[in-house]
């Protein structure tokens, strides 16, 4: 009689040992539970499920970490005759939802409340059972268990296991009495995956042995559990054995009889190191989620093999590829179905069965590639690379064009590419040699610890896709969440926590918010358990905004508003100067400069910022020496503190690359100004780069974007004609009124934003008028773009935490004020002059939302600065004239009008050595600029590609804040 034709409830009863005494120990984590207590807990959970409406044949998804609650619920589901679908508790919400869509269950059980993310096993956890809409299609009712593949080679696929298949696995494992009720079994593999479920949980309780769990998976805790609990059988993956083999507290394990490894190939080096320390030979097991367990080497007699096939297993190799007999396709959907053909499942591994019946697995069959007509096993190259004493882990793959071999390496800091290449040439034939080495702090892995066998460039493309989406929609919760999960898989925990925390803030009190709160706490605990240094923190500072000016448009004002925000670094240290410093001081020293000498070079490069209390000319130019309420304080970065912080960050770095140098200097300056860094705080600060300043400095922007590809480019703009008038006023007042400067300022009117079309997606335009007229609403939009929370400090104008007044060359004002908004520079620009300039710049006026005269701003009573420094509340010209916006309008009259002098020319002629040259130069320049402007394709203009950040609220509110 077929097994699945018997009563389904009997299946759940058959899985638990009938021979074990009720008082015998069954499971032990923090607490111990007997078989009788386990039966009571299973029955309690069964009753609860029945009360919630779970019936025979229905599918229940379980997403819980290893716990007594998980074990009891799983057996309870089966005793009801229902089906269980297991989801790894470490999956992110987006991953879980994808699986739930792939196989929709009737019920979903998940954990609620607080849990210890580092604990390998918790005794009891609080859960909630969610009833879901009845699925349109249900899995085969004879499938007792639904699992998902690990996804190590792509998207996880759903697998159905029948009741007889599960019992057959138990028969295969227990046909030879190698595990007895007297055994004390330690399992380190997740219970939601085939290895941990079959070998660890089901087999142990089926024979009546005792199942143990460690407090966590650190080597000290594993050894403590192995010794104190007198473990006799251990199930782990190669990572666990490597960890134990490297433990400094190693000593013989007197009671351990058998150690089994599965999941991926066990290297000979790990086998030998473990045996030499503990005198236990690791045996390997082979199988998959699709087939269940297939082979076993209990004794570890042949470590180069995965043992012999278990009873009832048929294995064969066809043209060097392993296949296992399987009566039907294991997949619930057509995906992957091509691997099952006529009763045989293609394992996807190359290998063979030797004359003694032992199975040799040589690696994934898709790891065999052809280079120049010669076959290369990429996993063989990986195995060889791992033999190098300074290589921690290796992933070998083909380059994206398929032309060469690439090696992605986790290494010891001192390992150099030249050393590894020389070693490889001694160990491998030339055609097997990797042609490119990529260093990685942590290679990506699946939730079970397997190397993620996806080309690293695919992960890079996924990161780029998510980052590009966040550039367009910075407050997209799912993109933040998904990118955080991607960073976590790559070991970038500080950046992952930053993204989870931002997503948590956006989610609020929703169910997603509760899940994200748990994710944040889990990562905080993990980060807290690491020895995170300030260098680690500096290296995670990848959020950068570069602020550019358009004329006198208030870039200094914007930096002063951001200055006191807890999630912003405003150091006033210019990127272009840092780039040159790195080249002269760091790169010249082969990336290993003396920290003290480096600090002195930085002090010399920035005398205005590291001024030791001396008033220098440079800070006078931007009002940095008249800070504070009494305007008698000076902006200065503490040299002693900076020197200490910089040395702590860079000392010991294997090589100080430009990116880390840039991050280190900004962080050290931030800390020297009184800031703080807490790796567990959550959201990371944004570095404000204001030194590039002009969009015409394309090479500097390119360099910045090479370091930080997803930096934001923020252009502060102003009504172009008024910005021009303000600049002329400044030149005349500060003694800089020359014909050259006048010509430069006129050309700047036609400056494009952004400077490169490929930067458009990450470029935003912020109008100075909006900052003044609607400070709160405008700055809230800026917070969204930068991914920072709102803080009231954004309404205060400071540097180094001290109140900032504008430049000494301007009227001494601070605050959002109307005092200068009425300045229309009539002494320099007549109404006719303004009309001519607006008509020349009609494309820019339309792109930036200045089609009509800007409304007058109102006094909000909140402090900032003054107009004459380019940092004030300002409207448009106030002349009430609408600009000419019709592109088809004839420019004949405009060309004629340009023959007439502008009003400002008289002031420049009075200062020029050749007054007559002013009119000639300005006329010719205007004609040239206008001709170039009209020849440009309006639809292709870069101004249209940059997002106007504050245009919507200005239109809605009429330019005033309520």
PyMOL commands that set and color helices and strands:
alter all, ss='L'
color gray80, all
select helices_A, chain A and resi 3-5+8-14+35-51+68-79+93-102+163-174+194-207+219-228+238-245+268-278+337-339+365-367+378-386+417-427+430-432+456-472+477-489+493-507+511-528+534-539+555-562+575-589+595-605+617-621+639-650+658-672+698-707+720-734+739-748+757-762+768-773+775-786+792-795+831-840+842-847+892-897+905-911+915-935+938-940+942-945+951-957
alter helices_A, ss='H'
color red, helices_A
select strands_A, chain A and resi 25-28+32-34+59-63+83-86+107-111+127-131+143-148+158-162+184-187+210-212+233-236+258-261+282-288+292-296+308-309+315-318+321-325+340-341+344-353+359-364+368-371+374-377+391-398+405-411+436-439+544-549+568-569+686-693+712-717+763-767+798-799+802-803+947-948
alter strands_A, ss='S'
color yellow, strands_A
deselect
rebuild
show_as cartoon
